Amino acid sequence: MLQGRVKLIVTGDDFGYCPWRNQGIVECFLAGAVSNVSLLVNGSAATDAAQLARRHNIPIGLHANLSEGSPVCEVLKNNSSLLNEDGFFHGKMGFRMALAKGLLKMSEVKQELMAQLDLFRELTGHIPHHMDGHQHVHVLPEVRHVFAQVLEEYGIKYTRVPIEPGLHSCDWIEPPLMDFYLGVEQDSFNTVNVFTRHGIRWPDIYIGLSTMGKNMSVNNIQSAINTVLAAFTAKESPSADARPFSHQDEQSRTVTIELMVHPGYPSIPPVGGCGEGPDDFSQSWERLHELQTLMNPELQSYYKTRNIELCAFKDL
């Protein structure tokens, strides 16, 4: 087992989705349970989220959204390949289906990503410290190339590559969800070289698929971290060849991990969402369950015992 330093970035996704998600994420940050956030600029409470981040000095990045709600780019709001017949993004699976059919224009993907970055800068006063994709759209075929170009053009160094060691042995994940996760994993493997060519970096290890929602527990998080550290030490991690910024040269035996989380209080319709109202995921008890798990003193104690230091992308 690794004996050196471990830097853990606990990223609260979907900041800006609704006032209750914002409240929960801020509470987690102030309690030392979340160390980094990812903002949905087309979220109904994005302005409030940006103000909260500024007030509490919360490290913040962009959660680029091409799959839920309405676009930010004015030109794309009325007529775009990114929208369905109701004028909203195609949805998590709808986006993937439209992409597979060759229906999406990558020029419009680039326009929307740039518009979201510009709005992020307008809301926060700075370029994001990191940028990833809502519902993992950033690692999809074609999109990954555009995403990488935009990050390089804006000088954004860090992203997320959702390859989770040990995922295949997580028998508590229901088969349809596991199928989706395995698709995300394969897309991520195919993205590594693209991101590397553009000089984009990401943490040594990613966790977050096996510990999401009802599957999150103190034990599951501890087990996931122990598993990935053991795999990393033994050079058996699936992402072992994709470690653009392992700190081994400058600081012996320091490993970086990102834990993706979605804490908050459940959304209350019709408030929330990204233009279409809140989805089932945001209204469920699972948001509060994640919040309570992350704030459990037992988990904080585990971090201290294992010499795990919570930090943000801007600290890397």
C-alpha positions as CSV (number, residue, x, y, z in Angstrom):
1,M,0.0,0.0,0.0
2,L,1.2,3.5,-0.8
3,Q,2.9,5.2,2.1
4,G,3.5,8.7,0.6
5,R,1.3,11.7,0.2
6,V,-2.1,11.5,-1.4
7,K,-3.8,14.6,-2.7
8,L,-7.6,14.2,-3.0
9,I,-9.8,16.6,-5.0
10,V,-13.4,16.1,-4.0
11,T,-15.4,17.8,-6.8
12,G,-19.0,18.7,-6.2
13,D,-20.6,18.6,-9.7
14,D,-23.6,20.5,-10.9
15,F,-23.0,23.6,-8.9
16,G,-25.6,26.1,-10.1
17,Y,-28.3,23.5,-10.8
18,C,-30.7,24.8,-8.2
19,P,-30.6,26.8,-4.9
20,W,-30.7,23.6,-2.9
21,R,-27.8,22.0,-4.7
22,N,-25.8,25.2,-4.1
23,Q,-26.7,25.2,-0.4
24,G,-25.6,21.6,0.0
25,I,-22.4,21.9,-1.9
26,V,-21.4,25.1,0.1
27,E,-22.2,23.3,3.4
28,C,-19.9,20.5,2.3
29,F,-17.2,22.9,1.3
30,L,-17.3,24.8,4.6
31,A,-17.2,21.4,6.5
32,G,-14.1,20.3,4.6
33,A,-16.0,17.5,2.8
34,V,-15.8,19.0,-0.7
35,S,-12.7,20.8,-1.9
36,N,-13.6,21.9,-5.4
37,V,-16.7,22.6,-7.5
38,S,-17.8,22.3,-11.1
39,L,-20.3,25.0,-12.3
40,L,-23.2,24.5,-14.8
41,V,-23.4,28.0,-16.3
42,N,-26.8,27.2,-17.9
43,G,-28.1,26.1,-14.5
44,S,-31.0,28.1,-13.1
45,A,-28.9,29.1,-10.0
46,A,-25.6,29.7,-11.8
47,T,-25.3,33.4,-10.9
48,D,-26.0,32.6,-7.2
49,A,-23.5,29.8,-7.3
50,A,-20.8,32.1,-8.7
51,Q,-21.5,34.6,-6.0
52,L,-21.3,31.9,-3.3
53,A,-18.0,30.7,-4.7
54,R,-16.6,34.2,-4.6
55,R,-17.9,34.8,-1.0
56,H,-16.5,31.6,0.4
57,N,-13.4,31.4,-1.8
58,I,-14.4,28.0,-3.3
59,P,-12.2,26.7,-6.1
60,I,-14.4,26.5,-9.2
61,G,-14.2,25.0,-12.7
62,L,-16.6,24.6,-15.6
63,H,-19.0,21.6,-16.0
64,A,-19.5,22.0,-19.7
65,N,-23.1,21.0,-20.6
66,L,-24.2,19.9,-24.1
67,S,-26.8,17.4,-23.0
68,E,-29.3,18.9,-20.6
69,G,-31.5,22.0,-20.9
70,S,-30.8,25.1,-23.0
71,P,-27.7,26.4,-24.8
72,V,-25.9,29.5,-23.7
73,C,-24.9,30.6,-27.2
74,E,-27.6,33.0,-28.5
75,V,-27.1,31.9,-32.1
76,L,-27.8,28.3,-31.3
77,K,-31.0,28.9,-29.3
78,N,-33.4,28.8,-32.2
79,N,-31.8,26.5,-34.8
80,S,-29.1,24.1,-34.0
81,S,-28.1,20.4,-34.5
82,L,-27.6,20.3,-30.7
83,L,-31.3,20.8,-30.0
84,N,-34.3,18.5,-30.2
85,E,-37.7,19.4,-31.6
86,D,-38.6,21.0,-28.2
87,G,-35.6,23.4,-28.4
88,F,-33.6,21.7,-25.7
89,F,-30.4,19.7,-25.7
90,H,-30.9,16.0,-26.7
91,G,-30.4,14.5,-23.3
92,K,-27.8,12.2,-21.9
93,M,-28.6,9.3,-24.2
94,G,-30.2,11.4,-26.9
95,F,-27.0,13.3,-27.4
96,R,-25.1,10.0,-27.8
97,M,-27.6,8.7,-30.3
98,A,-27.6,11.9,-32.4
99,L,-23.8,11.8,-32.4
100,A,-23.7,8.2,-33.5
101,K,-26.0,9.1,-36.4
102,G,-23.8,11.9,-37.5
103,L,-26.4,14.6,-36.8
104,L,-24.4,16.9,-34.6
105,K,-22.2,19.7,-36.0
106,M,-18.9,19.9,-34.3
107,S,-18.7,23.6,-35.2
108,E,-21.8,24.2,-33.0
109,V,-20.3,22.1,-30.2
110,K,-17.3,24.5,-30.3
111,Q,-19.5,27.6,-30.4
112,E,-21.4,26.4,-27.3
113,L,-18.3,25.4,-25.4
114,M,-16.8,28.8,-26.1
115,A,-20.0,30.6,-25.1
116,Q,-20.1,28.6,-21.8
117,L,-16.5,29.5,-21.1
118,D,-17.2,33.2,-21.8
119,L,-20.2,33.2,-19.5
120,F,-18.2,31.4,-16.8
121,R,-15.6,34.2,-17.0
122,E,-18.3,36.8,-16.9
123,L,-19.9,35.2,-13.8
124,T,-16.6,34.4,-11.9
125,G,-14.1,36.9,-13.2
126,H,-11.6,34.3,-14.3
127,I,-11.0,31.4,-16.6
128,P,-11.9,28.0,-15.0
129,H,-9.2,26.1,-13.1
130,H,-10.5,23.0,-14.8
131,M,-13.2,21.9,-17.2
132,D,-15.0,18.6,-17.6
133,G,-18.2,17.5,-19.2
134,H,-21.7,17.1,-17.7
135,Q,-22.7,13.4,-18.2
136,H,-19.2,12.7,-19.5
137,V,-19.9,14.2,-23.0
138,H,-16.4,15.5,-23.2
139,V,-14.9,12.1,-23.9
140,L,-17.3,11.1,-26.7
141,P,-16.0,10.6,-30.2
142,E,-15.5,13.8,-32.2
143,V,-16.5,15.9,-29.2
144,R,-13.2,15.0,-27.4
145,H,-11.2,16.7,-30.2
146,V,-13.2,19.9,-30.1
147,F,-13.1,19.9,-26.3
148,A,-9.3,19.5,-26.3
149,Q,-8.9,22.3,-28.9
150,V,-11.0,24.7,-26.8
151,L,-9.1,23.9,-23.6
152,E,-5.8,24.5,-25.3
153,E,-7.0,27.8,-26.9
154,Y,-8.3,29.1,-23.5
155,G,-5.2,27.9,-21.6
156,I,-7.1,25.5,-19.3
157,K,-4.7,22.8,-18.1
158,Y,-6.9,20.3,-16.3
159,T,-9.8,18.0,-17.0
160,R,-11.3,14.8,-15.9
161,V,-10.8,11.4,-17.5
162,P,-13.4,9.0,-16.0
163,I,-11.4,5.7,-15.9
164,E,-12.1,4.2,-12.5
165,P,-9.8,1.3,-11.4
166,G,-11.9,-1.6,-9.9
167,L,-15.1,-0.6,-11.7
168,H,-15.6,-4.0,-13.3
169,S,-15.7,-5.8,-9.9
170,C,-18.4,-3.5,-8.5
171,D,-21.3,-6.0,-8.5
172,W,-23.7,-3.6,-6.7
173,I,-24.0,-1.4,-9.8
174,E,-27.2,-2.4,-11.7
175,P,-26.6,-3.8,-15.2
176,P,-28.1,-0.9,-17.3
177,L,-26.0,1.6,-15.4
178,M,-22.9,-0.6,-15.6
179,D,-23.3,-0.7,-19.4
180,F,-23.4,3.1,-19.5
181,Y,-20.3,3.3,-17.2
182,L,-18.4,0.8,-19.4
183,G,-19.2,2.9,-22.4
184,V,-17.9,6.0,-20.6
185,E,-14.7,4.0,-19.7
186,Q,-14.1,2.9,-23.3
187,D,-14.7,6.5,-24.5
188,S,-12.2,7.7,-21.9
189,F,-9.5,5.2,-23.0
190,N,-9.9,6.5,-26.5
191,T,-9.6,10.1,-25.3
192,V,-6.3,9.8,-23.5
193,N,-4.0,10.3,-26.5
194,V,-6.1,13.2,-27.8
195,F,-6.0,15.1,-24.5
196,T,-2.3,14.3,-24.1
197,R,-1.5,15.7,-27.6
198,H,-3.1,19.0,-26.5
199,G,-1.1,19.2,-23.3
200,I,-4.1,18.6,-21.1
201,R,-3.6,17.0,-17.7
202,W,-5.8,15.2,-15.2
203,P,-5.3,13.5,-11.8
204,D,-3.5,10.1,-11.6
205,I,-6.7,8.4,-10.4
206,Y,-10.5,9.0,-10.9
207,I,-13.2,7.7,-8.6
208,G,-16.9,8.5,-8.8
209,L,-18.9,6.0,-10.8
210,S,-18.9,3.2,-8.2
211,T,-19.7,5.7,-5.3
212,M,-22.6,7.7,-6.9
213,G,-25.9,8.4,-5.2
214,K,-27.3,5.4,-3.3
215,N,-24.0,3.5,-3.9
216,M,-22.1,6.0,-1.8
217,S,-21.1,5.0,1.7
218,V,-18.2,5.8,4.0
219,N,-17.1,2.2,3.5
220,N,-17.4,2.3,-0.3
221,I,-15.4,5.5,-0.5
222,Q,-12.7,4.1,1.7
223,S,-12.6,0.8,-0.2
224,A,-12.4,2.6,-3.6
225,I,-9.5,4.8,-2.4
226,N,-7.7,1.8,-0.9
227,T,-8.3,-0.3,-4.1
228,V,-7.0,2.4,-6.5
229,L,-4.0,3.2,-4.4
230,A,-3.0,-0.4,-4.2
231,A,-3.5,-0.7,-8.0
232,F,-1.5,2.4,-8.6
233,T,1.3,1.3,-6.4
234,A,1.4,-2.1,-8.2
235,K,1.3,-0.3,-11.6
236,E,-1.9,-2.2,-12.4
237,S,-4.2,0.8,-12.7
238,P,-6.0,0.9,-16.1
239,S,-4.9,4.6,-16.3
240,A,-1.3,3.8,-15.3
241,D,-0.1,4.8,-18.8
242,A,-2.2,7.9,-18.8
243,R,-0.6,9.9,-16.0
244,P,0.4,13.3,-17.5
245,F,1.1,14.9,-14.1
246,S,2.1,12.3,-11.6
247,H,4.2,14.2,-9.1
248,Q,6.7,11.4,-8.7
249,D,9.6,13.4,-10.1
250,E,9.2,16.6,-8.1
251,Q,7.7,15.1,-4.9
252,S,8.4,11.4,-4.4
253,R,5.4,9.2,-3.9
254,T,2.6,11.8,-4.2
255,V,-0.5,10.6,-5.9
256,T,-3.5,12.7,-7.1
257,I,-7.1,11.4,-7.0
258,E,-10.3,13.1,-8.1
259,L,-13.5,11.9,-6.3
260,M,-16.6,13.1,-8.3
261,V,-19.6,13.7,-6.0
262,H,-23.1,15.2,-6.3
263,P,-24.2,16.4,-2.8
264,G,-27.0,18.7,-2.1
265,Y,-30.6,19.0,-0.9
266,P,-33.2,17.6,-3.3
267,S,-34.6,20.0,-6.0
268,I,-38.2,21.2,-5.5
269,P,-40.0,21.6,-8.9
270,P,-40.5,23.8,-10.8
271,V,-37.3,25.5,-9.5
272,G,-34.0,24.2,-10.8
273,G,-32.5,22.5,-13.8
274,C,-30.9,24.0,-16.9
275,G,-34.0,25.2,-18.7
276,E,-36.4,22.2,-18.5
277,G,-36.8,22.1,-14.8
278,P,-35.1,19.6,-12.4
279,D,-34.6,16.0,-13.4
280,D,-35.4,12.9,-11.2
281,F,-31.8,12.6,-10.2
282,S,-31.7,16.0,-8.6
283,Q,-35.1,15.5,-6.9
284,S,-34.1,12.2,-5.3
285,W,-33.1,11.4,-1.7
286,E,-29.7,10.4,-3.1
287,R,-28.4,14.0,-3.2
288,L,-28.9,14.4,0.6
289,H,-27.5,10.9,1.2
290,E,-24.3,11.9,-0.6
291,L,-24.1,15.1,1.5
292,Q,-24.6,13.3,4.8
293,T,-22.0,10.6,3.8
294,L,-19.4,13.1,2.8
295,M,-19.8,15.1,6.0
296,N,-19.5,11.9,8.2
297,P,-16.7,12.4,10.8
298,E,-15.7,8.8,10.1
299,L,-14.7,9.7,6.6
300,Q,-12.8,12.8,7.7
301,S,-10.9,10.7,10.2
302,Y,-10.0,8.2,7.5
303,Y,-8.5,10.9,5.4
304,K,-6.3,12.0,8.3
305,T,-5.3,8.4,9.1
306,R,-4.3,7.7,5.5
307,N,-2.4,11.0,5.1
308,I,-4.9,12.2,2.5
309,E,-4.8,15.9,1.9
310,L,-7.9,17.5,0.3
311,C,-7.1,20.1,-2.3
312,A,-8.4,21.6,-5.6
313,F,-7.2,21.6,-9.2
314,K,-5.7,25.0,-8.7
315,D,-3.4,23.5,-6.1
316,L,-1.8,21.0,-8.5
